[in-house]
């Protein structure tokens, strides 16, 4: 009983707050709209390329490591709060420990080990995902970012279309090291959108990039104005589109369907309208689509973007 005669325990408010916090955490965990199938991906969409599972595995491993560290830290905090709380009968100051070399060495070395392990797996997966030498591309697409939409140059020979992507003036901004992989006599076709463009099947905003299922696709990324970022959400992969510098990566789509894409770099006032769609179809349907673009008169290529600066050319030459 308390000194004022009341039987209310001073610990009750703390217990009530703890119960409220646990209830709020349970509500947050169960009200996210995710099914049990979504939890293993930890917020990531279902992968739709052969390379995406590697990214998903790195994401899951990073979360597992973070959770393990969190559990350890939370456990130590709770243990300290329970077993080293102030006694109601003893008010003296507990012994003070200023230096403890084993503990200081532990909390210095352990974080270094954690960061080193994360760095190793990140560098390993990044080098694998960005490698352009492991597999020759079946399809090459020049993705052109501009304010406020996207253009797609399909660098491939199309029946009835003349020209050569290796010498086309509209693709002059692309360095020769990328053009070495371009097919010979690739007259090509293009598609270009505006913020008002919509996919005719889904009515989603933005132009639609068509890709063949099961074929290795190399994206050559160029910009006409500012830095953009090419992100196809279920590919789990994105890369900056930089004026004066050409980036490239490749993926192999393994699921048919229409997927959402967007610019992931704040590029100006209408950044939020830089949306596009990716439609993965069978190789035969893909070839048919290219012929349809040719029939519409969308032959050749749209300007790729800003030519590389001299210092960027020198850097790439020195790194070859």
C-alpha positions as CSV (number, residue, x, y, z in Angstrom):
1,X,0.0,0.0,0.0
2,X,1.3,3.5,-0.8
3,X,2.0,6.1,1.9
4,X,-1.2,8.0,1.2
5,X,-3.2,4.8,1.9
6,X,-4.0,4.0,-1.7
7,X,-3.4,0.5,-3.0
8,X,-2.5,1.8,-6.5
9,X,0.9,0.7,-7.5
10,X,3.3,3.3,-9.1
11,X,4.2,0.6,-11.7
12,X,0.7,0.4,-13.2
13,X,1.0,3.4,-15.5
14,X,4.3,2.0,-16.9
15,X,2.6,-1.4,-17.4
16,X,-0.3,0.3,-19.1
17,X,2.0,2.2,-21.5
18,X,3.9,-1.0,-22.3
19,X,0.7,-2.7,-23.1
20,X,-0.4,0.2,-25.3
21,X,2.9,0.1,-27.2
22,X,2.7,-3.6,-27.8
23,X,-0.8,-3.2,-29.1
24,X,0.2,-0.4,-31.4
25,X,3.1,-2.5,-32.7
26,X,0.7,-5.5,-33.4
27,X,-1.7,-3.3,-35.3
28,X,1.1,-1.9,-37.4
29,X,2.4,-5.3,-38.2
30,X,-1.0,-6.7,-39.2
31,X,-2.5,-3.7,-41.0
32,X,0.1,-3.3,-43.8
33,X,-2.1,-5.1,-46.3
34,X,0.5,-7.7,-47.0
35,X,-0.3,-11.4,-47.2
36,X,1.9,-14.2,-45.7
37,X,3.4,-14.7,-49.1
38,X,4.7,-11.1,-49.1
39,X,6.6,-11.2,-45.9
40,X,9.6,-13.3,-47.1
41,X,10.3,-10.5,-49.7
42,X,10.3,-7.8,-47.0
43,X,8.5,-5.3,-49.2
44,X,10.1,-6.1,-52.5
45,X,7.8,-7.0,-55.5
46,X,7.9,-10.4,-57.1
47,X,11.0,-10.7,-59.2
48,X,10.5,-10.9,-63.0
49,X,14.0,-11.3,-64.3
50,X,16.7,-14.0,-63.9
51,X,19.0,-11.5,-62.2
52,X,16.4,-10.1,-59.7
53,X,16.6,-13.0,-57.2
54,X,20.2,-12.1,-56.5
55,X,19.1,-8.6,-55.6
56,X,16.3,-10.0,-53.4
57,X,18.7,-12.3,-51.7
58,X,21.0,-9.4,-50.8
59,X,18.0,-7.4,-49.5
60,X,16.9,-10.3,-47.3
61,X,20.4,-11.0,-46.0
62,X,20.9,-7.4,-45.1
63,X,17.6,-7.4,-43.2
64,X,18.5,-10.6,-41.4
65,X,21.8,-9.1,-40.3
66,X,20.1,-5.9,-39.2
67,X,17.5,-7.9,-37.2
68,X,20.2,-10.1,-35.5
69,X,22.1,-6.9,-34.4
70,X,18.8,-5.3,-33.3
71,X,17.8,-8.3,-31.2
72,X,21.2,-8.3,-29.6
73,X,21.0,-4.6,-28.8
74,X,17.4,-4.7,-27.6
75,X,18.2,-7.7,-25.4
76,X,21.2,-5.9,-23.8
77,X,19.0,-2.8,-23.2
78,X,16.2,-4.8,-21.7
79,X,18.6,-6.9,-19.6
80,X,20.3,-3.7,-18.3
81,X,17.0,-2.0,-17.5
82,X,15.7,-5.0,-15.6
83,X,18.8,-6.3,-13.7
84,X,20.5,-2.9,-13.2
85,X,17.6,-0.8,-12.3
86,X,17.8,1.4,-9.2
87,X,16.8,-0.4,-6.0
88,X,14.1,1.2,-3.8
89,X,16.0,0.3,-0.7
90,X,19.6,1.1,-1.7
91,X,20.3,4.6,-2.9
92,X,24.1,4.5,-3.0
93,X,25.9,5.1,-6.4
94,X,26.9,1.8,-8.0
95,X,30.6,1.1,-8.8
96,X,31.8,3.1,-11.8
97,X,33.9,1.4,-14.5
98,X,35.8,3.8,-16.6
99,X,37.9,1.5,-18.8
100,X,37.2,-2.0,-19.9
101,X,39.5,-3.0,-22.7
102,X,37.9,-6.2,-23.7
103,X,34.5,-4.6,-24.1
104,X,35.9,-1.5,-25.9
105,X,37.8,-3.8,-28.3
106,X,34.6,-5.8,-28.8
107,X,32.4,-2.9,-29.8
108,X,35.1,-1.6,-32.1
109,X,35.9,-4.9,-33.9
110,X,32.3,-6.3,-34.2
111,X,31.0,-3.3,-36.2
112,X,34.0,-3.5,-38.5
113,X,33.3,-7.2,-39.1
114,X,29.6,-6.5,-39.8
115,X,30.4,-3.7,-42.3
116,X,33.1,-5.8,-44.0
117,X,30.7,-8.7,-44.5
118,X,28.0,-6.4,-45.9
119,X,30.5,-4.8,-48.2
120,X,31.8,-8.1,-49.5
121,X,28.3,-9.4,-50.5
122,X,27.3,-6.0,-51.9
123,X,30.4,-5.7,-54.0
124,X,30.2,-9.3,-55.2
125,X,26.6,-9.0,-56.3
126,X,27.1,-5.5,-57.8
127,X,30.0,-6.7,-60.0
128,X,27.9,-9.6,-61.2
129,X,24.9,-7.6,-62.0
130,X,26.8,-4.9,-63.8
131,X,29.0,-7.2,-65.8
132,X,28.5,-6.9,-69.6
133,X,30.9,-9.6,-70.5
134,X,29.2,-12.7,-69.0
135,X,26.6,-12.9,-71.7
136,X,26.2,-11.4,-75.1
137,X,22.8,-9.5,-75.4
138,X,20.1,-10.8,-77.7
139,X,18.4,-7.4,-77.7
140,X,19.7,-3.8,-77.3
141,X,17.6,-0.9,-76.4
142,X,18.8,2.7,-76.0
143,X,16.7,4.3,-73.3
144,X,16.6,8.1,-73.7
145,X,15.5,10.1,-70.7
146,X,14.3,13.7,-71.2
147,X,12.0,16.2,-69.4
148,X,9.3,14.8,-69.0
149,X,9.1,11.3,-70.6
150,X,11.1,8.6,-72.2
151,X,12.2,7.5,-75.7
152,X,13.1,3.9,-76.7
153,X,15.5,3.2,-79.6
154,X,15.2,-0.5,-80.6
155,X,18.7,-1.1,-82.0
156,X,18.0,-4.1,-84.2
157,X,17.5,-5.0,-87.9
158,X,13.9,-4.6,-88.9
159,X,12.6,-5.9,-92.3
160,X,12.2,-3.0,-94.7
161,X,14.2,-0.5,-92.6
162,X,17.6,0.7,-93.8
163,X,20.3,2.3,-91.8
164,X,23.1,1.4,-89.4
165,X,23.1,2.2,-85.7
166,X,26.9,2.2,-85.6
167,X,27.0,5.3,-87.8
168,X,23.6,6.9,-87.2
169,X,24.0,10.6,-86.2
170,X,21.2,10.4,-83.7
171,X,23.2,7.8,-81.7
172,X,26.5,9.8,-81.9
173,X,26.4,10.4,-78.1
174,X,26.8,6.7,-77.4
175,X,30.5,5.7,-77.1
176,X,32.1,3.3,-79.6
177,X,32.6,0.7,-76.9
178,X,28.9,0.2,-76.7
179,X,28.4,0.3,-80.4
180,X,30.7,-2.7,-80.9
181,X,27.9,-4.9,-79.7
182,X,25.3,-3.3,-82.0
183,X,24.1,-5.6,-84.7
184,X,25.2,-4.9,-88.2
185,X,22.9,-2.9,-90.5
186,X,20.5,-2.2,-87.6
187,X,18.1,0.4,-89.1
188,X,16.0,0.1,-86.1
189,X,12.7,1.6,-84.9
190,X,11.7,3.8,-82.0
191,X,8.9,4.8,-79.7
192,X,8.7,8.0,-77.7
193,X,6.2,9.2,-75.2
194,X,4.9,12.3,-73.4
195,X,3.4,12.5,-69.9
196,X,0.0,12.2,-71.5
197,X,0.8,8.9,-73.2
198,X,-1.0,5.9,-71.8
199,X,-0.8,2.1,-72.3
200,X,-3.8,1.0,-74.3
201,X,-4.3,-2.2,-72.4
202,X,-3.9,-1.0,-68.8
203,X,-4.4,2.7,-69.2
204,X,-1.3,3.3,-67.1
205,X,0.4,6.6,-67.9
206,X,3.6,6.8,-70.0
207,X,5.0,5.1,-73.1
208,X,5.4,1.3,-73.2
209,X,8.7,-0.5,-73.7
210,X,8.3,-3.9,-75.3
211,X,10.8,-6.7,-74.4
212,X,11.0,-10.4,-75.3
213,X,10.7,-13.0,-72.6
214,X,13.7,-15.2,-72.2
215,X,16.1,-13.0,-74.1
216,X,19.0,-11.1,-72.6
217,X,18.3,-7.3,-73.0
218,X,21.0,-4.7,-72.7
219,X,19.9,-1.2,-71.8
220,X,22.1,1.7,-73.0
221,X,21.0,4.7,-71.0
222,X,21.4,8.3,-72.2
223,X,19.9,11.7,-71.2
224,X,19.1,14.8,-73.2
225,X,19.1,17.2,-70.3
226,X,19.4,16.4,-66.6
227,X,20.1,13.3,-64.5
228,X,17.2,10.8,-64.5
229,X,17.0,7.2,-63.2
230,X,15.6,4.3,-65.1
231,X,13.7,2.0,-62.8
232,X,11.5,-1.0,-63.7
233,X,10.0,-1.8,-60.3
234,X,9.7,-5.7,-60.5
235,X,13.2,-5.9,-62.1
236,X,14.5,-4.8,-58.7
237,X,17.2,-2.8,-60.6
238,X,17.6,0.8,-61.4
239,X,20.4,3.0,-62.8
240,X,21.0,6.7,-63.3
241,X,20.6,8.2,-66.8
242,X,23.3,10.9,-66.9
243,X,23.9,13.6,-69.5
244,X,27.4,13.3,-71.0
245,X,27.9,9.8,-69.6
246,X,26.5,6.5,-70.9
247,X,25.4,3.8,-68.4
248,X,24.4,0.3,-69.3
249,X,23.2,-2.9,-67.7
250,X,21.4,-6.0,-68.9
251,X,18.6,-8.3,-67.7
252,X,16.8,-11.4,-68.9
253,X,13.0,-11.1,-68.4
254,X,11.4,-14.4,-67.4
255,X,7.7,-13.5,-66.8
256,X,5.3,-12.1,-69.3
257,X,3.1,-9.2,-68.3
258,X,3.0,-5.4,-68.2
259,X,5.0,-3.8,-65.4
260,X,5.4,-0.3,-64.1
261,X,8.5,1.9,-64.5
262,X,9.4,5.3,-63.3
263,X,12.1,7.9,-62.9
264,X,13.8,7.4,-59.5
265,X,15.8,10.6,-59.5
266,X,14.3,14.0,-58.7
267,X,14.7,15.7,-62.1
268,X,12.6,18.8,-61.9
269,X,9.1,20.1,-61.5
270,X,7.3,17.3,-63.4
271,X,9.5,14.4,-62.2
272,X,6.4,12.6,-60.9
273,X,5.0,12.4,-64.4
274,X,8.1,10.5,-65.8
275,X,6.3,7.2,-65.9
276,X,6.5,4.3,-68.4
277,X,5.4,0.7,-68.8
278,X,7.4,-2.4,-69.7
279,X,5.5,-5.1,-71.6
280,X,7.2,-8.5,-71.7
281,X,5.9,-10.8,-74.4
282,X,6.9,-13.8,-76.4
283,X,9.8,-13.3,-78.9
284,X,7.5,-13.7,-81.9
285,X,5.1,-11.1,-80.5
286,X,8.1,-8.8,-79.9
287,X,9.2,-9.1,-83.5
288,X,5.7,-8.3,-84.6
289,X,5.6,-5.2,-82.5
290,X,8.8,-3.9,-84.1
291,X,7.2,-4.4,-87.6
292,X,4.1,-2.5,-86.4
293,X,6.3,0.4,-85.4
294,X,8.0,0.4,-88.8
295,X,4.5,0.4,-90.5
296,X,3.7,3.5,-88.4
297,X,6.7,5.2,-89.8
298,X,8.7,5.2,-86.6
299,X,11.9,4.0,-88.2
300,X,15.4,5.1,-87.4
301,X,16.3,6.6,-84.0
302,X,15.4,9.6,-81.9
303,X,18.4,11.7,-80.7
304,X,20.1,9.8,-77.8
305,X,21.2,12.8,-75.8
306,X,24.2,14.9,-74.9
307,X,27.5,13.8,-76.2
308,X,30.2,12.7,-73.8
309,X,32.5,15.3,-72.5
310,X,36.2,15.1,-73.2
311,X,37.2,14.2,-69.6
312,X,34.6,11.4,-69.5
313,X,36.0,10.0,-72.8
314,X,39.5,10.1,-71.4
315,X,38.4,8.4,-68.2
316,X,36.7,5.5,-70.1
317,X,39.7,5.2,-72.4
318,X,42.1,4.9,-69.4
319,X,39.8,2.2,-67.8
320,X,39.6,0.0,-70.8
